[in-house]
Amino acid sequence: MKDLGAAKKILGMEITRDRSVGKLFLSQQAYVEKVLKRFNMNNAKAVTISFAAHFKLSADMSPKTDEEMEHMSNVPYSSAVGSIMGQDE
C-alpha cells in the first residue's frame, strides 16, 4: 500500500478542503458538463431556480398544442434525468 496523499477525486467527484473552517466540498461539475454535452445542452445558460416546498407538477402544465407535443417527443427527458441521477451513463 502506498500513501498518495489527500484525495482530490473519488467516484468522479472533485474534492476540495478548507481546513481553516473544517469543511470538505464535493463537486460534480465535470460530470454535469459531460451530461450537458451528451444532450447537446453544453451552451445552455445556467440559472438558479428554487422551488417552494409546496410546488407540484400538474396536467395543466403539460403541452397542449400539436407543436408543443411534437417538441416534447423529440427531447430525451427520461435519459437526461436518469443521467443526472447517475443511473444512465
C-alpha positions as CSV (number, residue, x, y, z in Angstrom):
1,M,0.0,0.0,0.0
2,K,1.3,3.5,-0.9
3,D,0.2,6.8,0.6
4,L,-0.7,9.0,-2.3
5,G,-1.6,12.0,-0.1
6,A,-5.0,13.7,0.2
7,A,-7.6,12.5,-2.2
8,K,-8.5,15.0,-5.0
9,K,-11.1,12.9,-6.7
10,I,-13.4,10.0,-5.9
11,L,-16.2,8.4,-7.9
12,G,-15.9,11.2,-10.4
13,M,-16.4,13.9,-7.8
14,E,-13.7,16.5,-7.2
15,I,-12.8,17.0,-3.6
16,T,-11.6,20.3,-2.1
17,R,-11.0,21.1,1.5
18,D,-11.0,24.3,3.6
19,R,-9.1,23.1,6.6
20,S,-9.3,26.5,8.3
21,V,-13.0,26.0,8.8
22,G,-13.0,22.2,8.8
23,K,-15.1,21.8,5.6
24,L,-15.0,19.4,2.7
25,F,-16.6,20.2,-0.6
26,L,-17.6,17.7,-3.3
27,S,-18.2,18.9,-6.9
28,Q,-19.7,17.0,-9.9
29,Q,-19.1,19.9,-12.3
30,A,-17.1,17.7,-14.8
31,Y,-19.9,15.1,-14.8
32,V,-22.6,17.7,-15.2
33,E,-20.7,19.2,-18.1
34,K,-20.4,15.7,-19.7
35,V,-24.2,15.2,-19.4
36,L,-25.0,18.6,-20.8
37,K,-22.7,17.9,-23.8
38,R,-24.3,14.5,-24.3
39,F,-27.7,16.1,-24.6
40,N,-26.5,18.9,-26.8
41,M,-27.0,21.5,-24.0
42,N,-23.4,22.5,-23.3
43,N,-24.1,26.0,-24.4
44,A,-27.2,26.4,-22.3
45,K,-27.5,29.4,-20.0
46,A,-27.1,28.5,-16.3
47,V,-29.8,29.7,-14.0
48,T,-30.6,29.2,-10.3
49,I,-34.2,28.1,-9.6
50,S,-35.6,27.3,-6.2
51,F,-39.0,25.8,-5.8
52,A,-41.3,26.3,-2.9
53,A,-41.8,23.2,-0.8
54,H,-45.4,23.1,-2.0
55,F,-44.5,23.1,-5.7
56,K,-46.3,20.4,-7.6
57,L,-46.5,19.5,-11.3
58,S,-49.9,19.0,-12.8
59,A,-51.6,18.0,-16.0
60,D,-52.3,21.7,-16.6
61,M,-48.6,22.2,-17.2
62,S,-48.5,19.6,-20.0
63,P,-48.1,20.5,-23.6
64,K,-51.4,21.4,-25.2
65,T,-50.8,22.1,-28.9
66,D,-49.6,19.6,-31.5
67,E,-46.4,21.7,-31.9
68,E,-45.7,21.6,-28.2
69,M,-46.3,17.8,-28.1
70,E,-44.0,17.3,-31.1
71,H,-41.2,19.3,-29.5
72,M,-41.6,17.3,-26.2
73,S,-41.4,14.0,-28.0
74,N,-38.0,14.9,-29.5
75,V,-36.4,15.6,-26.2
76,P,-35.0,12.6,-24.2
77,Y,-36.1,13.8,-20.8
78,S,-36.0,10.4,-19.1
79,S,-32.5,9.8,-20.2
80,A,-31.4,13.3,-19.2
81,V,-32.9,12.9,-15.7
82,G,-31.5,9.4,-15.4
83,S,-28.1,10.7,-16.2
84,I,-28.3,13.4,-13.6
85,M,-29.4,10.8,-11.0
86,G,-26.4,8.7,-12.0
87,Q,-28.4,5.8,-13.4
88,D,-27.7,6.3,-17.1
89,E,-24.1,6.8,-18.2
